């Protein structure tokens, strides 16, 4: 029975981790956090392999969902040693535990493993990342595939959605803050992104606690940041005339890393409406933010 599974979630106080906890309510979940405390969680520094191993051997989980990592492309480029430690080395004790005990690992990867020059990309397409962030995800995928049989690698793209006002700043929140402050917002109109509502990712992950193994590519439909920003303005009743087209050259970000999907998630319009509904329910400050407190 899935309800009997012992599940460890790393990065449980993070953006995706918090949403996973909601979708896995009622299950035997052991949330791991590091800096941001979470109720009922366990403070574990995943860079300490020995302490991580001890924790896993005490809990004896049947499944580890590994969402912790450093996803800031610029920070990864500036500090490659730290990026490698967080995105690759923290996997070692998780893989060793799963291999030793025949347990399952679900890992959050990215379409940044592709260079974006010749889309769309199948799950077995050649990976040629253009950023060190993408390089570490390739290394992490290879470690998992080399040592484990019962694993699921989720290749994802740009997350958005809402848990609470303590979330890290996502693209929709950034756009809302600018427009509510009556400030012009420059948005790239060239590169294609595939925004994915975290509710959809969490739902898919909850369905995959057992079963599918290998690589799963899931994301929303493609859009530019400019078109997405315009849709944010429309859904949240903001002035879209403040949004200005621009072309941002970023060699560390693929132009179009479109993947051949095993499941397409909701588009930005439907996803933003769901995000707005959740923000209204929790009376989010971002719905009434003014220039003075932005």
Secondary structure, 3 states (H helix, E strand, C coil): CHHHCEEEEECCCCHHHHHHHHHCCCCEEEEEECCCCCCCCEECCCCCHHHHHHHHHHHCCCEEEECCCCCCHHHHHHCHHHHHHHHHHCHHHHHHHHHHHCCEEEEEEEHHHCCCCCCCECCCCCCCCCCHHHHHHHHHHHHHHHHCCCEEEEEECCEECCCCCCCCCCHHHHHHHHHHCCCCEEEECCCEECCEEHHHHHHHHHHCCCCCCEEEEEECCCEEHHHHHHHHHHHCCCCHHHEEEECCCCCCCCCECCECCCEECCCHHHHHHHHHHHHHHCCCHHHCCCHHHC
